[in-house]
Amino acid sequence: MSVTEQILDVTKIAPPQKHPTIFKTFDDLEPGEAFVIKNDHDPRPLMFQFKFEREGQFEWVYLEEGPEVWRVRISKHNSLDSQ
């Protein structure tokens, strides 16, 4: 079975809606699924927000680190049922 990861190009989203859109996309994932965000700057502050708001629920992997494009895969852990 081949699954295509969703790519969310946040450069096309209005600044006040970026983080809410990213979190909604994450929350809509099934455990084990992932999506990729594409941004024009390092989304490190978003990673810290994820650590605070979704602690233990995600994995963050840089796929590309600038200088013009950053791509990050955010996946939802399978272990949500072990809480």
PyMOL Python script that loads the backbone (N, CA, C, O; Angstrom):
from pymol import cmd

cmd.read_pdbstr("""\
ATOM      1  N   MET A   1       0.847  -1.177   0.000  1.00  0.00           N
ATOM      2  CA  MET A   1       0.000   0.000   0.000  1.00  0.00           C
ATOM      3  C   MET A   1       0.888   1.235   0.000  1.00  0.00           C
ATOM      4  O   MET A   1       1.779   1.351   0.842  1.00  0.00           O
ATOM      5  N   SER A   2       0.667   2.138  -0.908  1.00  0.00           N
ATOM      6  CA  SER A   2       1.446   3.362  -1.006  1.00  0.00           C
ATOM      7  C   SER A   2       0.601   4.535  -0.519  1.00  0.00           C
ATOM      8  O   SER A   2      -0.527   4.729  -0.970  1.00  0.00           O
ATOM      9  N   VAL A   3       1.155   5.308   0.398  1.00  0.00           N
ATOM     10  CA  VAL A   3       0.454   6.474   0.921  1.00  0.00           C
ATOM     11  C   VAL A   3       1.260   7.708   0.557  1.00  0.00           C
ATOM     12  O   VAL A   3       2.466   7.774   0.798  1.00  0.00           O
ATOM     13  N   THR A   4       0.584   8.680  -0.024  1.00  0.00           N
ATOM     14  CA  THR A   4       1.238   9.937  -0.363  1.00  0.00           C
ATOM     15  C   THR A   4       1.059  10.897   0.796  1.00  0.00           C
ATOM     16  O   THR A   4      -0.059  11.147   1.247  1.00  0.00           O
ATOM     17  N   GLU A   5       2.185  11.437   1.279  1.00  0.00           N
ATOM     18  CA  GLU A   5       2.101  12.388   2.368  1.00  0.00           C
ATOM     19  C   GLU A   5       1.583  13.718   1.863  1.00  0.00           C
ATOM     20  O   GLU A   5       1.962  14.187   0.790  1.00  0.00           O
ATOM     21  N   GLN A   6       0.718  14.310   2.648  1.00  0.00           N
ATOM     22  CA  GLN A   6       0.223  15.645   2.341  1.00  0.00           C
ATOM     23  C   GLN A   6       1.351  16.644   2.538  1.00  0.00           C
ATOM     24  O   GLN A   6       2.101  16.557   3.510  1.00  0.00           O
ATOM     25  N   ILE A   7       1.470  17.585   1.624  1.00  0.00           N
ATOM     26  CA  ILE A   7       2.431  18.683   1.763  1.00  0.00           C
ATOM     27  C   ILE A   7       1.631  19.951   1.996  1.00  0.00           C
ATOM     28  O   ILE A   7       0.778  20.323   1.190  1.00  0.00           O
ATOM     29  N   LEU A   8       1.919  20.603   3.101  1.00  0.00           N
ATOM     30  CA  LEU A   8       1.245  21.837   3.464  1.00  0.00           C
ATOM     31  C   LEU A   8       2.227  22.987   3.253  1.00  0.00           C
ATOM     32  O   LEU A   8       3.173  23.161   4.021  1.00  0.00           O
ATOM     33  N   ASP A   9       1.985  23.773   2.194  1.00  0.00           N
ATOM     34  CA  ASP A   9       2.849  24.907   1.880  1.00  0.00           C
ATOM     35  C   ASP A   9       2.367  26.102   2.695  1.00  0.00           C
ATOM     36  O   ASP A   9       1.430  26.796   2.300  1.00  0.00           O
ATOM     37  N   VAL A  10       3.014  26.336   3.838  1.00  0.00           N
ATOM     38  CA  VAL A  10       2.540  27.395   4.738  1.00  0.00           C
ATOM     39  C   VAL A  10       2.920  28.786   4.249  1.00  0.00           C
ATOM     40  O   VAL A  10       2.469  29.780   4.817  1.00  0.00           O
ATOM     41  N   THR A  11       3.740  28.875   3.209  1.00  0.00           N
ATOM     42  CA  THR A  11       4.056  30.194   2.654  1.00  0.00           C
ATOM     43  C   THR A  11       2.827  30.823   2.004  1.00  0.00           C
ATOM     44  O   THR A  11       2.794  32.034   1.784  1.00  0.00           O
ATOM     45  N   LYS A  12       1.825  30.018   1.698  1.00  0.00           N
ATOM     46  CA  LYS A  12       0.615  30.509   1.033  1.00  0.00           C
ATOM     47  C   LYS A  12      -0.516  30.782   2.020  1.00  0.00           C
ATOM     48  O   LYS A  12      -1.631  31.104   1.608  1.00  0.00           O
ATOM     49  N   ILE A  13      -0.241  30.656   3.324  1.00  0.00           N
ATOM     50  CA  ILE A  13      -1.255  30.850   4.364  1.00  0.00           C
ATOM     51  C   ILE A  13      -0.980  32.171   5.077  1.00  0.00           C
ATOM     52  O   ILE A  13       0.170  32.498   5.369  1.00  0.00           O
ATOM     53  N   ALA A  14      -2.038  32.928   5.354  1.00  0.00           N
ATOM     54  CA  ALA A  14      -1.893  34.196   6.074  1.00  0.00           C
ATOM     55  C   ALA A  14      -1.254  33.942   7.440  1.00  0.00           C
ATOM     56  O   ALA A  14      -1.616  32.980   8.118  1.00  0.00           O
ATOM     57  N   PRO A  15      -0.313  34.787   7.853  1.00  0.00           N
ATOM     58  CA  PRO A  15       0.415  34.557   9.113  1.00  0.00           C
ATOM     59  C   PRO A  15      -0.445  34.204  10.331  1.00  0.00           C
ATOM     60  O   PRO A  15      -0.080  33.294  11.076  1.00  0.00           O
ATOM     61  N   PRO A  16      -1.577  34.891  10.564  1.00  0.00           N
ATOM     62  CA  PRO A  16      -2.352  34.532  11.765  1.00  0.00           C
ATOM     63  C   PRO A  16      -2.956  33.124  11.701  1.00  0.00           C
ATOM     64  O   PRO A  16      -3.333  32.563  12.730  1.00  0.00           O
ATOM     65  N   GLN A  17      -3.047  32.557  10.496  1.00  0.00           N
ATOM     66  CA  GLN A  17      -3.668  31.242  10.333  1.00  0.00           C
ATOM     67  C   GLN A  17      -2.666  30.094  10.218  1.00  0.00           C
ATOM     68  O   GLN A  17      -3.068  28.930  10.199  1.00  0.00           O
ATOM     69  N   LYS A  18      -1.362  30.402  10.140  1.00  0.00           N
ATOM     70  CA  LYS A  18      -0.362  29.346   9.907  1.00  0.00           C
ATOM     71  C   LYS A  18      -0.377  28.281  10.987  1.00  0.00           C
ATOM     72  O   LYS A  18      -0.621  27.110  10.695  1.00  0.00           O
ATOM     73  N   HIS A  19      -0.123  28.664  12.221  1.00  0.00           N
ATOM     74  CA  HIS A  19      -0.039  27.661  13.285  1.00  0.00           C
ATOM     75  C   HIS A  19      -1.368  26.946  13.511  1.00  0.00           C
ATOM     76  O   HIS A  19      -1.371  25.722  13.644  1.00  0.00           O
ATOM     77  N   PRO A  20      -2.513  27.662  13.561  1.00  0.00           N
ATOM     78  CA  PRO A  20      -3.780  26.934  13.705  1.00  0.00           C
ATOM     79  C   PRO A  20      -4.020  25.918  12.587  1.00  0.00           C
ATOM     80  O   PRO A  20      -4.534  24.828  12.838  1.00  0.00           O
ATOM     81  N   THR A  21      -3.651  26.272  11.357  1.00  0.00           N
ATOM     82  CA  THR A  21      -3.830  25.343  10.231  1.00  0.00           C
ATOM     83  C   THR A  21      -2.924  24.125  10.388  1.00  0.00           C
ATOM     84  O   THR A  21      -3.347  22.998  10.133  1.00  0.00           O
ATOM     85  N   ILE A  22      -1.693  24.346  10.803  1.00  0.00           N
ATOM     86  CA  ILE A  22      -0.747  23.237  10.996  1.00  0.00           C
ATOM     87  C   ILE A  22      -1.238  22.316  12.104  1.00  0.00           C
ATOM     88  O   ILE A  22      -1.212  21.095  11.946  1.00  0.00           O
ATOM     89  N   PHE A  23      -1.685  22.877  13.219  1.00  0.00           N
ATOM     90  CA  PHE A  23      -2.172  22.044  14.322  1.00  0.00           C
ATOM     91  C   PHE A  23      -3.437  21.289  13.945  1.00  0.00           C
ATOM     92  O   PHE A  23      -3.605  20.139  14.350  1.00  0.00           O
ATOM     93  N   LYS A  24      -4.340  21.912  13.172  1.00  0.00           N
ATOM     94  CA  LYS A  24      -5.540  21.198  12.732  1.00  0.00           C
ATOM     95  C   LYS A  24      -5.159  20.043  11.816  1.00  0.00           C
ATOM     96  O   LYS A  24      -5.712  18.948  11.925  1.00  0.00           O
ATOM     97  N   THR A  25      -4.211  20.288  10.911  1.00  0.00           N
ATOM     98  CA  THR A  25      -3.753  19.217  10.019  1.00  0.00           C
ATOM     99  C   THR A  25      -3.181  18.066  10.829  1.00  0.00           C
ATOM    100  O   THR A  25      -3.466  16.903  10.545  1.00  0.00           O
ATOM    101  N   PHE A  26      -2.374  18.384  11.839  1.00  0.00           N
ATOM    102  CA  PHE A  26      -1.815  17.345  12.704  1.00  0.00           C
ATOM    103  C   PHE A  26      -2.924  16.599  13.443  1.00  0.00           C
ATOM    104  O   PHE A  26      -2.933  15.369  13.473  1.00  0.00           O
ATOM    105  N   ASP A  27      -3.855  17.338  14.037  1.00  0.00           N
ATOM    106  CA  ASP A  27      -4.925  16.712  14.818  1.00  0.00           C
ATOM    107  C   ASP A  27      -5.809  15.808  13.969  1.00  0.00           C
ATOM    108  O   ASP A  27      -6.390  14.853  14.484  1.00  0.00           O
ATOM    109  N   ASP A  28      -5.917  16.099  12.677  1.00  0.00           N
ATOM    110  CA  ASP A  28      -6.731  15.280  11.771  1.00  0.00           C
ATOM    111  C   ASP A  28      -6.025  14.004  11.323  1.00  0.00           C
ATOM    112  O   ASP A  28      -6.655  13.138  10.716  1.00  0.00           O
ATOM    113  N   LEU A  29      -4.727  13.869  11.612  1.00  0.00           N
ATOM    114  CA  LEU A  29      -3.991  12.658  11.242  1.00  0.00           C
ATOM    115  C   LEU A  29      -4.433  11.478  12.085  1.00  0.00           C
ATOM    116  O   LEU A  29      -4.827  11.628  13.241  1.00  0.00           O
ATOM    117  N   GLU A  30      -4.360  10.311  11.486  1.00  0.00           N
ATOM    118  CA  GLU A  30      -4.505   9.069  12.238  1.00  0.00           C
ATOM    119  C   GLU A  30      -3.138   8.721  12.827  1.00  0.00           C
ATOM    120  O   GLU A  30      -2.119   9.111  12.257  1.00  0.00           O
ATOM    121  N   PRO A  31      -3.085   7.999  13.952  1.00  0.00           N
ATOM    122  CA  PRO A  31      -1.782   7.577  14.480  1.00  0.00           C
ATOM    123  C   PRO A  31      -0.973   6.841  13.407  1.00  0.00           C
ATOM    124  O   PRO A  31      -1.488   5.966  12.711  1.00  0.00           O
ATOM    125  N   GLY A  32       0.300   7.214  13.290  1.00  0.00           N
ATOM    126  CA  GLY A  32       1.183   6.629  12.290  1.00  0.00           C
ATOM    127  C   GLY A  32       1.255   7.426  10.994  1.00  0.00           C
ATOM    128  O   GLY A  32       2.147   7.189  10.179  1.00  0.00           O
ATOM    129  N   GLU A  33       0.337   8.362  10.787  1.00  0.00           N
ATOM    130  CA  GLU A  33       0.359   9.188   9.583  1.00  0.00           C
ATOM    131  C   GLU A  33       1.254  10.402   9.798  1.00  0.00           C
ATOM    132  O   GLU A  33       1.621  10.734  10.925  1.00  0.00           O
ATOM    133  N   ALA A  34       1.601  11.062   8.678  1.00  0.00           N
ATOM    134  CA  ALA A  34       2.480  12.224   8.729  1.00  0.00           C
ATOM    135  C   ALA A  34       2.105  13.195   7.616  1.00  0.00           C
ATOM    136  O   ALA A  34       1.407  12.839   6.667  1.00  0.00           O
ATOM    137  N   PHE A  35       2.576  14.410   7.751  1.00  0.00           N
ATOM    138  CA  PHE A  35       2.487  15.392   6.676  1.00  0.00           C
ATOM    139  C   PHE A  35       3.768  16.206   6.682  1.00  0.00           C
ATOM    140  O   PHE A  35       4.538  16.170   7.642  1.00  0.00           O
ATOM    141  N   VAL A  36       3.987  16.946   5.591  1.00  0.00           N
ATOM    142  CA  VAL A  36       5.203  17.738   5.444  1.00  0.00           C
ATOM    143  C   VAL A  36       4.793  19.202   5.344  1.00  0.00           C
ATOM    144  O   VAL A  36       3.914  19.565   4.563  1.00  0.00           O
ATOM    145  N   ILE A  37       5.451  20.040   6.156  1.00  0.00           N
ATOM    146  CA  ILE A  37       5.240  21.470   5.982  1.00  0.00           C
ATOM    147  C   ILE A  37       6.397  22.027   5.171  1.00  0.00           C
ATOM    148  O   ILE A  37       7.546  21.613   5.324  1.00  0.00           O
ATOM    149  N   LYS A  38       6.067  22.974   4.307  1.00  0.00           N
ATOM    150  CA  LYS A  38       7.068  23.683   3.501  1.00  0.00           C
ATOM    151  C   LYS A  38       6.992  25.143   3.926  1.00  0.00           C
ATOM    152  O   LYS A  38       5.915  25.739   3.945  1.00  0.00           O
ATOM    153  N   ASN A  39       8.147  25.716   4.268  1.00  0.00           N
ATOM    154  CA  ASN A  39       8.172  27.083   4.771  1.00  0.00           C
ATOM    155  C   ASN A  39       9.361  27.838   4.190  1.00  0.00           C
ATOM    156  O   ASN A  39      10.286  27.235   3.645  1.00  0.00           O
ATOM    157  N   ASP A  40       9.329  29.168   4.312  1.00  0.00           N
ATOM    158  CA  ASP A  40      10.424  29.992   3.803  1.00  0.00           C
ATOM    159  C   ASP A  40      11.381  30.437   4.903  1.00  0.00           C
ATOM    160  O   ASP A  40      12.269  31.255   4.664  1.00  0.00           O
ATOM    161  N   HIS A  41      11.201  29.896   6.112  1.00  0.00           N
ATOM    162  CA  HIS A  41      12.119  30.150   7.219  1.00  0.00           C
ATOM    163  C   HIS A  41      12.088  28.940   8.151  1.00  0.00           C
ATOM    164  O   HIS A  41      11.191  28.102   8.057  1.00  0.00           O
ATOM    165  N   ASP A  42      13.053  28.852   9.033  1.00  0.00           N
ATOM    166  CA  ASP A  42      13.140  27.731   9.968  1.00  0.00           C
ATOM    167  C   ASP A  42      11.937  27.770  10.914  1.00  0.00           C
ATOM    168  O   ASP A  42      11.751  28.759  11.622  1.00  0.00           O
ATOM    169  N   PRO A  43      11.118  26.713  10.940  1.00  0.00           N
ATOM    170  CA  PRO A  43       9.937  26.701  11.792  1.00  0.00           C
ATOM    171  C   PRO A  43      10.219  26.243  13.228  1.00  0.00           C
ATOM    172  O   PRO A  43       9.336  25.697  13.889  1.00  0.00           O
ATOM    173  N   ARG A  44      11.431  26.461  13.704  1.00  0.00           N
ATOM    174  CA  ARG A  44      11.817  26.016  15.044  1.00  0.00           C
ATOM    175  C   ARG A  44      10.845  26.485  16.136  1.00  0.00           C
ATOM    176  O   ARG A  44      10.531  25.691  17.023  1.00  0.00           O
ATOM    177  N   PRO A  45      10.350  27.742  16.118  1.00  0.00           N
ATOM    178  CA  PRO A  45       9.374  28.133  17.153  1.00  0.00           C
ATOM    179  C   PRO A  45       8.128  27.245  17.152  1.00  0.00           C
ATOM    180  O   PRO A  45       7.549  26.972  18.204  1.00  0.00           O
ATOM    181  N   LEU A  46       7.723  26.799  15.966  1.00  0.00           N
ATOM    182  CA  LEU A  46       6.593  25.881  15.869  1.00  0.00           C
ATOM    183  C   LEU A  46       6.918  24.554  16.552  1.00  0.00           C
ATOM    184  O   LEU A  46       6.060  23.969  17.213  1.00  0.00           O
ATOM    185  N   MET A  47       8.150  24.078  16.396  1.00  0.00           N
ATOM    186  CA  MET A  47       8.550  22.837  17.051  1.00  0.00           C
ATOM    187  C   MET A  47       8.409  22.966  18.571  1.00  0.00           C
ATOM    188  O   MET A  47       7.925  22.045  19.229  1.00  0.00           O
ATOM    189  N   PHE A  48       8.828  24.103  19.127  1.00  0.00           N
ATOM    190  CA  PHE A  48       8.701  24.307  20.567  1.00  0.00           C
ATOM    191  C   PHE A  48       7.231  24.374  20.986  1.00  0.00           C
ATOM    192  O   PHE A  48       6.870  23.890  22.058  1.00  0.00           O
ATOM    193  N   GLN A  49       6.386  24.970  20.146  1.00  0.00           N
ATOM    194  CA  GLN A  49       4.959  25.008  20.438  1.00  0.00           C
ATOM    195  C   GLN A  49       4.386  23.592  20.418  1.00  0.00           C
ATOM    196  O   GLN A  49       3.564  23.249  21.268  1.00  0.00           O
ATOM    197  N   PHE A  50       4.810  22.763  19.456  1.00  0.00           N
ATOM    198  CA  PHE A  50       4.375  21.360  19.413  1.00  0.00           C
ATOM    199  C   PHE A  50       4.809  20.640  20.688  1.00  0.00           C
ATOM    200  O   PHE A  50       4.029  19.884  21.268  1.00  0.00           O
ATOM    201  N   LYS A  51       6.055  20.870  21.132  1.00  0.00           N
ATOM    202  CA  LYS A  51       6.542  20.207  22.340  1.00  0.00           C
ATOM    203  C   LYS A  51       5.695  20.579  23.542  1.00  0.00           C
ATOM    204  O   LYS A  51       5.483  19.751  24.428  1.00  0.00           O
ATOM    205  N   PHE A  52       5.209  21.810  23.588  1.00  0.00           N
ATOM    206  CA  PHE A  52       4.395  22.267  24.702  1.00  0.00           C
ATOM    207  C   PHE A  52       2.956  21.764  24.591  1.00  0.00           C
ATOM    208  O   PHE A  52       2.391  21.285  25.574  1.00  0.00           O
ATOM    209  N   GLU A  53       2.357  21.869  23.393  1.00  0.00           N
ATOM    210  CA  GLU A  53       0.933  21.578  23.226  1.00  0.00           C
ATOM    211  C   GLU A  53       0.622  20.122  22.862  1.00  0.00           C
ATOM    212  O   GLU A  53      -0.491  19.653  23.097  1.00  0.00           O
ATOM    213  N   ARG A  54       1.587  19.414  22.297  1.00  0.00           N
ATOM    214  CA  ARG A  54       1.355  18.017  21.874  1.00  0.00           C
ATOM    215  C   ARG A  54       2.501  17.120  22.359  1.00  0.00           C
ATOM    216  O   ARG A  54       2.954  16.234  21.635  1.00  0.00           O
ATOM    217  N   GLU A  55       2.951  17.354  23.567  1.00  0.00           N
ATOM    218  CA  GLU A  55       4.093  16.624  24.127  1.00  0.00           C
ATOM    219  C   GLU A  55       3.896  15.115  24.011  1.00  0.00           C
ATOM    220  O   GLU A  55       2.860  14.577  24.404  1.00  0.00           O
ATOM    221  N   GLY A  56       4.917  14.441  23.460  1.00  0.00           N
ATOM    222  CA  GLY A  56       4.895  12.988  23.350  1.00  0.00           C
ATOM    223  C   GLY A  56       4.005  12.438  22.249  1.00  0.00           C
ATOM    224  O   GLY A  56       3.871  11.221  22.124  1.00  0.00           O
ATOM    225  N   GLN A  57       3.392  13.303  21.449  1.00  0.00           N
ATOM    226  CA  GLN A  57       2.441  12.840  20.434  1.00  0.00           C
ATOM    227  C   GLN A  57       2.994  12.887  19.008  1.00  0.00           C
ATOM    228  O   GLN A  57       2.332  12.416  18.082  1.00  0.00           O
ATOM    229  N   PHE A  58       4.186  13.443  18.813  1.00  0.00           N
ATOM    230  CA  PHE A  58       4.642  13.698  17.450  1.00  0.00           C
ATOM    231  C   PHE A  58       6.129  13.415  17.301  1.00  0.00           C
ATOM    232  O   PHE A  58       6.875  13.297  18.273  1.00  0.00           O
ATOM    233  N   GLU A  59       6.526  13.310  16.026  1.00  0.00           N
ATOM    234  CA  GLU A  59       7.947  13.277  15.666  1.00  0.00           C
ATOM    235  C   GLU A  59       8.180  14.376  14.648  1.00  0.00           C
ATOM    236  O   GLU A  59       7.355  14.594  13.761  1.00  0.00           O
ATOM    237  N   TRP A  60       9.304  15.068  14.775  1.00  0.00           N
ATOM    238  CA  TRP A  60       9.657  16.221  13.937  1.00  0.00           C
ATOM    239  C   TRP A  60      10.962  15.891  13.238  1.00  0.00           C
ATOM    240  O   TRP A  60      11.975  15.669  13.901  1.00  0.00           O
ATOM    241  N   VAL A  61      10.960  15.852  11.904  1.00  0.00           N
ATOM    242  CA  VAL A  61      12.160  15.522  11.146  1.00  0.00           C
ATOM    243  C   VAL A  61      12.359  16.565  10.050  1.00  0.00           C
ATOM    244  O   VAL A  61      11.505  16.751   9.183  1.00  0.00           O
ATOM    245  N   TYR A  62      13.510  17.244  10.108  1.00  0.00           N
ATOM    246  CA  TYR A  62      13.853  18.175   9.036  1.00  0.00           C
ATOM    247  C   TYR A  62      14.221  17.375   7.784  1.00  0.00           C
ATOM    248  O   TYR A  62      15.059  16.474   7.834  1.00  0.00           O
ATOM    249  N   LEU A  63      13.586  17.715   6.665  1.00  0.00           N
ATOM    250  CA  LEU A  63      13.909  17.107   5.376  1.00  0.00           C
ATOM    251  C   LEU A  63      14.775  18.040   4.534  1.00  0.00           C
ATOM    252  O   LEU A  63      15.560  17.592   3.700  1.00  0.00           O
ATOM    253  N   GLU A  64      14.621  19.332   4.763  1.00  0.00           N
ATOM    254  CA  GLU A  64      15.397  20.346   4.050  1.00  0.00           C
ATOM    255  C   GLU A  64      15.525  21.549   4.981  1.00  0.00           C
ATOM    256  O   GLU A  64      14.544  21.969   5.595  1.00  0.00           O
ATOM    257  N   GLU A  65      16.747  22.110   5.088  1.00  0.00           N
ATOM    258  CA  GLU A  65      16.997  23.180   6.050  1.00  0.00           C
ATOM    259  C   GLU A  65      17.596  24.418   5.393  1.00  0.00           C
ATOM    260  O   GLU A  65      18.728  24.807   5.681  1.00  0.00           O
ATOM    261  N   GLY A  66      16.812  25.030   4.503  1.00  0.00           N
ATOM    262  CA  GLY A  66      17.173  26.321   3.932  1.00  0.00           C
ATOM    263  C   GLY A  66      18.309  26.261   2.933  1.00  0.00           C
ATOM    264  O   GLY A  66      18.769  25.183   2.556  1.00  0.00           O
ATOM    265  N   PRO A  67      18.749  27.412   2.516  1.00  0.00           N
ATOM    266  CA  PRO A  67      18.461  28.736   3.077  1.00  0.00           C
ATOM    267  C   PRO A  67      17.157  29.359   2.577  1.00  0.00           C
ATOM    268  O   PRO A  67      16.691  30.339   3.159  1.00  0.00           O
ATOM    269  N   GLU A  68      16.562  28.819   1.520  1.00  0.00           N
ATOM    270  CA  GLU A  68      15.330  29.419   1.006  1.00  0.00           C
ATOM    271  C   GLU A  68      14.092  28.607   1.332  1.00  0.00           C
ATOM    272  O   GLU A  68      13.007  29.171   1.466  1.00  0.00           O
ATOM    273  N   VAL A  69      14.228  27.308   1.462  1.00  0.00           N
ATOM    274  CA  VAL A  69      13.090  26.427   1.731  1.00  0.00           C
ATOM    275  C   VAL A  69      13.431  25.509   2.903  1.00  0.00           C
ATOM    276  O   VAL A  69      14.519  24.939   2.975  1.00  0.00           O
ATOM    277  N   TRP A  70      12.486  25.386   3.804  1.00  0.00           N
ATOM    278  CA  TRP A  70      12.570  24.401   4.889  1.00  0.00           C
ATOM    279  C   TRP A  70      11.396  23.459   4.714  1.00  0.00           C
ATOM    280  O   TRP A  70      10.263  23.882   4.486  1.00  0.00           O
ATOM    281  N   ARG A  71      11.690  22.176   4.825  1.00  0.00           N
ATOM    282  CA  ARG A  71      10.639  21.153   4.792  1.00  0.00           C
ATOM    283  C   ARG A  71      10.810  20.284   6.028  1.00  0.00           C
ATOM    284  O   ARG A  71      11.911  19.839   6.350  1.00  0.00           O
ATOM    285  N   VAL A  72       9.686  20.053   6.715  1.00  0.00           N
ATOM    286  CA  VAL A  72       9.696  19.276   7.951  1.00  0.00           C
ATOM    287  C   VAL A  72       8.574  18.253   7.890  1.00  0.00           C
ATOM    288  O   VAL A  72       7.432  18.587   7.575  1.00  0.00           O
ATOM    289  N   ARG A  73       8.908  17.001   8.193  1.00  0.00           N
ATOM    290  CA  ARG A  73       7.879  15.961   8.312  1.00  0.00           C
ATOM    291  C   ARG A  73       7.445  15.902   9.777  1.00  0.00           C
ATOM    292  O   ARG A  73       8.266  15.743  10.680  1.00  0.00           O
ATOM    293  N   ILE A  74       6.145  16.034   9.985  1.00  0.00           N
ATOM    294  CA  ILE A  74       5.566  15.921  11.327  1.00  0.00           C
ATOM    295  C   ILE A  74       4.673  14.697  11.309  1.00  0.00           C
ATOM    296  O   ILE A  74       3.715  14.627  10.540  1.00  0.00           O
ATOM    297  N   SER A  75       4.988  13.740  12.155  1.00  0.00           N
ATOM    298  CA  SER A  75       4.194  12.514  12.197  1.00  0.00           C
ATOM    299  C   SER A  75       3.570  12.339  13.573  1.00  0.00           C
ATOM    300  O   SER A  75       4.097  12.806  14.583  1.00  0.00           O
ATOM    301  N   LYS A  76       2.433  11.654  13.585  1.00  0.00           N
ATOM    302  CA  LYS A  76       1.710  11.391  14.830  1.00  0.00           C
ATOM    303  C   LYS A  76       2.094  10.009  15.320  1.00  0.00           C
ATOM    304  O   LYS A  76       2.021   9.030  14.578  1.00  0.00           O
ATOM    305  N   HIS A  77       2.504   9.938  16.578  1.00  0.00           N
ATOM    306  CA  HIS A  77       2.900   8.660  17.166  1.00  0.00           C
ATOM    307  C   HIS A  77       1.745   7.667  17.201  1.00  0.00           C
ATOM    308  O   HIS A  77       0.575   8.038  17.300  1.00  0.00           O
ATOM    309  N   ASN A  78       2.110   6.406  17.118  1.00  0.00           N
ATOM    310  CA  ASN A  78       1.137   5.320  17.242  1.00  0.00           C
ATOM    311  C   ASN A  78       0.743   5.041  18.678  1.00  0.00           C
ATOM    312  O   ASN A  78      -0.275   4.392  18.917  1.00  0.00           O
ATOM    313  N   SER A  79       1.524   5.515  19.646  1.00  0.00           N
ATOM    314  CA  SER A  79       1.365   5.092  21.035  1.00  0.00           C
ATOM    315  C   SER A  79       0.355   5.911  21.821  1.00  0.00           C
ATOM    316  O   SER A  79       0.451   5.981  23.046  1.00  0.00           O
ATOM    317  N   LEU A  80      -0.610   6.534  21.153  1.00  0.00           N
ATOM    318  CA  LEU A  80      -1.596   7.346  21.866  1.00  0.00           C
ATOM    319  C   LEU A  80      -2.469   6.507  22.783  1.00  0.00           C
ATOM    320  O   LEU A  80      -2.977   7.013  23.783  1.00  0.00           O
ATOM    321  N   ASP A  81      -2.654   5.223  22.456  1.00  0.00           N
ATOM    322  CA  ASP A  81      -3.510   4.379  23.285  1.00  0.00           C
ATOM    323  C   ASP A  81      -2.804   3.900  24.548  1.00  0.00           C
ATOM    324  O   ASP A  81      -3.423   3.208  25.356  1.00  0.00           O
ATOM    325  N   SER A  82      -1.535   4.240  24.750  1.00  0.00           N
ATOM    326  CA  SER A  82      -0.811   3.783  25.938  1.00  0.00           C
ATOM    327  C   SER A  82      -0.834   4.825  27.055  1.00  0.00           C
ATOM    328  O   SER A  82      -0.116   4.685  28.045  1.00  0.00           O
ATOM    329  N   GLN A  83      -1.652   5.866  26.905  1.00  0.00           N
ATOM    330  CA  GLN A  83      -1.710   6.899  27.924  1.00  0.00           C
ATOM    331  C   GLN A  83      -2.483   6.440  29.129  1.00  0.00           C
ATOM    332  O   GLN A  83      -2.631   7.193  30.091  1.00  0.00           O
TER     333      GLN A  83
END
""", "prot")
cmd.dss("prot")
cmd.show_as("cartoon", "prot")
cmd.util.cbc("prot")
cmd.orient("prot")
